[in-house]
Amino acid sequence: IAVIRASISISSIEREIRSIRRNILLVLVLTVAAAAGASLYVSSRITRPIEEMKTGARRFAKGELEKRLAVPGSEELSELALTMNHMAESLAEKIQALRNRTTELEAVHSSMKEGVIAVDQNERIITVNRASGKILDFPPHMLKGKHILEAARNYELQNFIKSALATRHPVERDIRIDRAEKYIINIHSTALHDNAGNRIGTLIIFHDITRIKKLENMQKAFAANVSHELKTPLTSIKGFIETLQSFDGRSDPEEYRNFLKIIEKNVNRMIALVNDLLSLSRLERMQGGKISLETVNLKRVIKEAINTCRISNPDRDISIKALLPEHIEAPADPLLLEQAVVNLVDNAVKYSPDGTRINVAAFKDGETAVISVTDHGPGISREHLDKIFNRFYRVDRDRSRQTGGTGLGLAIVKHIAQYHAGKIEVESTPGKGSTFSIYLPLKHPDREFI
């Protein structure tokens, strides 16, 4: 019996198997790489528009609404991009409209003469305008967010704000604020509510009525002065008439005539007062309107005024000297200017002692014409100089009544000077006399010269 043994080397088989494995691995790697590439390509086409929209949405959130998203090819994503672009456009329009409205409100707010402050329920300032900052003596930007106690250094104002926050009804009050300038403020409060109707604070409006109060006081003082000035001669007239009614003029005709002269003097005084009041009223109505002035010869106007004063004061031993150049002209209303000079010269005559001289001069000082009246009377003390142009103000009331003055002459002169866009000034030394000077501009843009 025999045995047959057959064999083959497995190294070649192993080589083939390794080759097959390499091929399989290579195919697997290529397949994975291809799949990965395809996946990346597909995902990039899907995610790139989403990332772009994400970036665009971030820009929109930052307020960069002028740029628009690119519209991808995908129908779903293109609809989303178009919707977001439309949203950005709509937001841009609304934001611009809101900015315009805010700018308009801020312009109105800052240009208002009335002060406006909004305060929340915790008494902190929400908003404040420039006028309120002036009243509270703080820059407006420093007041926002501050507690009202830090801003309002006035006890009355603090109490008012507390009262306004404690009620839903409007509150109104007048308060005084004393600083370098004294203010009288009318304050009015209104409750602030949000869209849901909830109370969020109060709005306070300040009206500066300082000038109105001053005018009211001036009007009251003027009415009192007029009443007093009219009452004095009327009382005198009434008394002498009652005396005459029980008086037999035939027994003492001289005394009878004296009584009549006193009545006549008081009547003339009342007529002068009424005429001066009418002149003041007319001048006040004329100021502020369109004014036409003519070029007048100052020498001629002043000489006519001097002649008028000489005729009205025939018994006075006072000389009036005119120092006038031949050719000096200025734009003026001749009748009003003559009235002003007459008032000044007449005052100088009344207050100057007999035997003295009054100097009336006219000259040019640059672009201004100056008319001065100098007397050698008692003069005016310094404390009276800034008040003598006020209505019914008299340095010496007894002497003024004796001379027949109404207390309105210098006020009329002041208004006439202002009518000509000029001014009046006075220099005086007690015991030596006074000099009143009217300054008239030779040119003025608000005046129409003919």
Secondary structure, DSSP 8 states (H G I E B T S, - for coil): ---------SHHHHHHHHHHHHHHHHHHHHHHHHHHHHHHHHHHHHHHHHHHHHHHHHHHHHT--SS-----SSHHHHHHHHHHHHHHHHHHHHHHHHHHHHHHHHHHHHH-SSEEEEEETTSBEEEE-HHHHHHHTS-HHHHTT-BHHHH---HHHHHHHHHHHT-SS-EEEEEEEESSSEEEEEEEEEEEE-TT--EEEEEEEEEE-HHHHHHHHHHHHHHHHHHHHHHHHHHHHHHHHHHHHT--TTT-HHHHHHHHHHHHHHHHHHHHHHHHHHHHHHHHHHTTS--EEEEEEHHHHHHHHHHHHHHH-TT---EEEEE--SS-EEEE-HHHHHHHHHHHHHHHHHHS-TT-EEEEEEEEETTEEEEEEE--SS---HHHHTTTTSTT--SSHHHHHHHT--S-HHHHHHHHHHHTT-EEEEEEETTTEEEEEEEEES--TT-EE-
